[in-house]
Amino acid sequence: MTATFTPAFDVNPTGTTAALGRNLRLRRLFAADGRTLTVALDQAVPRGVAPRLATIGSTFASIAEGEPDAVTITKGLAGPLLGGNRSPMPWILKASMFSVEFHPTYDATIATVQDAVRLGADAVAVGISAGSSNQVAMFEMLTRVVEEAHTWGLPVVCHAYPSGEMWGDRKGSTESVLYASRAAAELGTDIVKTWYTGSTSEFAKVVEGTPAIVVAAGGAPAESPLDVLKQAASVVEAGAHGMTAGRNIWQAPEPGKMVAALKAVIHGGDSPEVAAKLLD
């Protein structure tokens, strides 16, 4: 029999404990259906400053028109993007960072739990490179962040990727993704963001084996917007709680329309083909 895990936002803590704050912040990141479409805008350091990230103000404005459930940003973007907004959207502070060219399997600490609390973030996110020579250090970092964040009622998101060199040709397999996702969950992570494994049945194995809230990473730029929408539908069918997408949203011709189309799939239950009409 397959185990069923209860997401943290389905629990109703009472009193004045940190669990209440953690629960309320988690709820802000998800819609009433328990799903989320989060937009990642933290790729300038790991992948380079793409044109749409160079003009971050107008890119963010377009994304905001689609009303995503949350955004993931670094602390230096919080003020410029959210500070002047009277109704700022929920946001996740990215507190660690790798670099594809310079340190691909080591997430350096670039922010703290205190930063997240001070700046009004709804969660703090850090990454791990499972199967790398840096795995031990990454696990230790995640453990410290979870302990401190939960003390202050702050949820933790882990970008749990099996990106390590020790996987060999198994990197990206269901086995490796499940290992990374399960490790993050066992260290106390609230939300695990991990690689999509290519099909509903294979990603369902990751969801079923992870005692935490699972969302899929949007991944590399897709060949067509319809492919992105099909992935979102597959992720939801697999039992995950949504998607965090970056390049497949902010590199779209009209990012706000891409957000709306993805929300139609993730929250509205529309087929990818129907949702694609919102891109016209």
N, C-alpha and C positions, 0 to 999 in steps of 0.2 A: 504494500500500500504506500502511495506517495505521501510524504509529510506535507502538511500545509502550515506555512508560517504566517503569523499575524503581523502585519505592518505596524510600526510604532504609532502611526497616526490613527489607528483604530482603537487605541487604548485611551481611556479617559482618566488621567491622573487627577487627584484632588489635593487640596492643601496648598502650601506655599513652598513646595520643594522645587528643585531644578527640573524635575521631570515635567512639571507643568509648562515651564517656559520652552523646553525642548519640544513638547507636543504641539504647542501653539505655533512655534516657528515652522515645524514640519508641515502643519496644515496650510500655512501661507504659501508654501512652495508647490502645493498640489491643488487641483480643482476639487469640487465636491465629489467627483467620481473616483478620487484617489489616484488620478493620473496627472502627468505633467508634460508640458513641452517647454524645456528650458533652452535658451539660446546661449551658446558659449562664445564669449568675445575675448578670450584669454590667449589667442594663438600668436600674437605678434612676437613674443619672446621665443617660444618654442619653434615657430615655423617661419618667422620673418614677417616684415611689415608689408602685407599685401595692400594694393591700392585702396580697397574698401576699409581696411583697418587704419590706413593713413588718414582717411577722411572719416574718422570714427563718429563725429557728431552727426553728420547727415546719415550715415549708415545706421546708427542707433535710432535716430528719429524714424526711419523707415521701418525698422524692426518693431518699434513701439506701436506703430499703427496697427500691427497685427495682434497686439495684446498677448504676448507670450506669458506663460505662467511665472517665469522667473528668468533671470540672466545670471551668468557666471562671469565675473570680472575681477581684475586685480585692484588693489587698494588705490592705486594712482588714478584709476578711471572712475572711481566711485563719486568723487566730487564733481568732475566735469559732466558726467552722464546723469547723475541722480540728484545732485545738490539743489538744482533750481526747480525741480519738479514737485508740485504740491501733492501729487499722488504717485510717489515713486513705486515702481513695481518691486516685488520681492527679489532679493538678490543673494547670491552666494559668493563669498570671498574666496578667490583662489589663492591659497597660501603656500603652494610649492610649485616648482616649475622645472621641466626638463628642456633640452634643446636638441633638435634633430641633428644639427651639425656639430655641436660642441660637447654635450654630455647627454646622449640619448637615453641612457638607462639610469640616470641619477636625478631625482627631483630635489632641487635645492630649496631650502626654506626661504620664502620671500615675504612672509607675513605671519602673524601670530594670532592665537585665539583672542588675545586682548585687543588686537586690531579689529577683529570681527565684531566684538562686543562694543567697542568704542565707536565704530563707524556705522553701527546699526544693521549689520548683515543678518540674514535669517539663517545662515549656515556657513560653515567653513569647509573648504575642499582641499584635499591633498592627494598626491598621486603616488603609486608604487609601481615599480618595474619588476614583476614577478619573473623568476627564472634568470635573473641577472646576477652578476657578481656583487651588485649593490643591494641585493634583496634584504639582507640582514639589517642594514642601516635604514632601509625604507620601512621595514616592519617596526623597528624601534621608534622611528619618527611618527608613524601612524599611531602607535600605542600611546605615545606621549600626548599627541593632539587629542585623541579620543578621551583620555582621562581628564585633561584640562577643560575641553569643550563641554563635556557632560557635567562637570562641576558647575559650570555657569549656564546650564540649560540651553546649550547650543548644539544643534545637530551637526553631524559630520558626514560629508560626502567623500568617498574615496574613488578616484579615477584608477581603477584596478585593471592594469593591462599586462598581459603576458608578453612583454616586449623584450625580455632578457635574451641574451645570446646563447644561453645554455639550453634553450628549447630545441635548437637546430631546426629541422624541417617540421617540428610539431608546433612551432609558434603560430598562433591563430587557430589552432585546432580547438574543438569543444573541450577536450581534456585540459588544455592550457588555460582557456578562458574560465572554465569552472574552477580551476585551482586558484587563479588570481582573485576571482570573485569570492570564493569561499574563504580564502585567507583574510580578505578585507572584512568580511562579515564576522569571522571568528575573533578578530581583534576589536570588535565592538562598533564597527561602522554602521551608521543608520541607513545611508543610501549608497549603493554600489553602482557606479557607472562603468560599464565594461564593453568590450567589443561585441558586436553582433556576429553570430557564428554562421550566417549564410542561409539559414532556413528556420521555419517556425519550430519544427520538431527538435532541431539541435539547440536552438536558443532556449526552448522549454526545459531542457536538461540543466542549463545554467540557472534558470529561475528556480526550478524545483530544488536544486542543491544549495541554494544560497539563503540562509536565514536572515535576510535583510531586504529592504526595498531595492529592487533592481530596475535600472533604466539602461537603455542602450546608447552607446556613443554613435553619433551620426556618421562618423567615419570620413574617409577621403571623398573628394568631390565625385558625385555619381555621374554617369553618362547622360542621364536625363532627370528632370524633376519627378517624373512618374516613378522612376526607380526608388527615389527617396521616399515617396509616399507608400510604395509597396513595402519597403523595409519597415516603415512605421506601423503599417497594418499587421505585418508579421510579428513584430515585437509585442504588440498588444495581444494578438492571438496566442502568443506563447506564454502570456500571463504576467509580463513585465508591466511596470507602472508608467511607461512612457519613454521619452527620448530626450537626450541632450544633443543638439546639433549646432555646429558652428559654420564651417565652410559651405555646407549645402544650403544654408539659409542666407548668410550675409554676402555670398558670391552670386546669389540669384539675381536676375534682372530687377526684380522688385521684391526685396526681402520681406516686406510686410505681407504681401500676398502669399509668399511661401509659408510664413508663419500661420496665416489663416487656413491654408490648405492642410497643413500638418495637424492643426487643431481639429479640423473637420474629421480627419481620420482617427486621431487619438481620443478625442472627447465625443465627437458626434457620431462615430461609427460609420462614417461614409466610406464607400469603396474608394480606392486610390483613383480610379477613373473619374468618379463623380467629383472628388475633391480637386482633381486637376483642373476642372473647369473654372475654379476660383483664380487660377493663374492667368486667365485670358484678360 
